[in-house]
Amino acid sequence: MVNSYIVRMTGICTLMHFLVDGLCICCLYLLMAPTDGTQVVAVFAIYNLLAFLTQPLTGYMADCIRERHWLLLAAAILLTLAVLAAALVGNMHITYPVTLWGVAVLLGMGNSLFHVWGGKLTAVVSENDMRALGVFVSSGAFGLAVGGVFCSWPLLFAFLLALCLSAVCCLRMDIATHDSLSNMKETKWRHFTKMEVFLFIIAIMAFVMGRSLIGETFSSGIEKNTVVILLIGAISMLGKMAGGWIARTMGIISTLVVVLLAVLACFLLGGSHMPVLLAGLFFINCTMPITLYLANVVLKGREGLAFGLLAAALMPGFLLSLL
């Protein structure tokens, strides 16, 4: 597989990751604007539970299905229906819980299907290159920031249009290179016993939970405004993006030692100092492509499941941070 194809495919998946996360948060904010607090909590809970905790199941599906482009098409259709339903509900001022929950379900499932599709595709196309993995996962954080800060109906439909066009381009690129997603060569890793796989995955998921908790702790310590929210999203994106390149150069062990020592220093010295907290946020995000790479190594040929398990592990860390 030629390098240019890897770059183009990783690039368009990264763009779509930005668009999907931006679309989802923008749609939720617009939908929740006229509602009361109880419905806001319920809708966001439904969305997050489906978007994150279903990814192990949709990831397993991505590993089993031969023509994986159907997952992208299904995600695009679900997100389109969610946006159209949200527009209908918003224009007609319908605030019945069941209608709001329906939009949250569509957004959550569309989000889940897209993420495992993109994670699987990037891992397979790049042969589990940490640099590509980091680039793909990075853009979602900035998409959340942009979608949340600038949420509006024109922006929402711009996100949707750009996503649909990107999905068409992705499929056309695949056809043009005669490299069907269903026939892609699966990356081969050395064999692990079932017990080793279980223990390694549990350890990686525990690390991801801790990373989620620490990342939320750093970001919650910063006083928010429009510029700061965008800055937090950009710093998180740059950290995830840089982590794969740093680990590729220094090695995984050396990178983890340096990065975790830097995180510890920022945690101890942070307090209310925004530069230190932002530095800690950058360094903790540098570990993301490393954990995804290791999960893909352990779960050979099950990159969709690996991505889904780590995504699901983010939720407990986030919930703990709220306490």
Summary of the structure (lengths in Angstrom):
residues: 323
radius of gyration: 19.1
end to end distance: 47.2
largest distance: 56.9
contacts: 1172
relative contact order: 0.16
helix: 84%
strand: 0%
